[in-house]
Amino acid sequence: MKEEQAVIRVMTMDDYEEVHKLWMGIHGFGIRSIDDSKEGVERFLKRNPNTSMVAVADKRIIGAILCGHDGRRGCLYHVCVHEDYRKHGIGQRMVEACLAALRREQINKVNLIAFCKNEVGNRFWQGMGWSFREDVNYYECIINEENVTVYNP
């Protein structure tokens, strides 16, 4: 596959079923029961209608990023490319499209979380030149115990 064959465009709710199928097909990918449900993603896209991206090739979605902001800082979630389409610059192009969308909304800083065990993801972010922060601790407070994460085998 040639890099230019993948079209990067803004994600819409019409893409949800195909994006969810992509998520479910990626080894080790974690899906949250509420946040990643159709209703949860719809809420996210309504709040951030222009910043999430999909990559389309061979008439199907082969990559996706949920991207949003709170008015001050952007965040990337669920950055993924189908295993058959990796190493063609698709992830990089999707990230660049998200960053451009955030710049248009006057967002100047972007964060993401990559799990320590996600070797592929960590290599990707290091290769993209993103900075690993050693000066912060990441804390979490779960306020809805029903929103559980299930990891793909």
NORNOR-V639540 format. One record per run of one state. SS is the DSSP state (H for helix, E for strand, C for the rest). FROM is the first residue (numbers start at 1). LEN is the number of residues. Records with the same first field share a line. If there is no record, write none. Layout:
# NORNOR-V639540
SS = FROM-LEN + FROM-LEN
This chain:
# NORNOR-V639540
C = 1-2 + 6-1 + 11-2 + 25-5 + 33-5 + 48-5 + 58-2 + 70-4 + 82-1 + 86-4 + 105-5 + 113-6 + 128-21 + 152-2
H = 3-3 + 13-12 + 38-10 + 83-3 + 90-15 + 119-9
E = 7-4 + 30-3 + 53-5 + 60-10 + 74-8 + 110-3 + 149-3
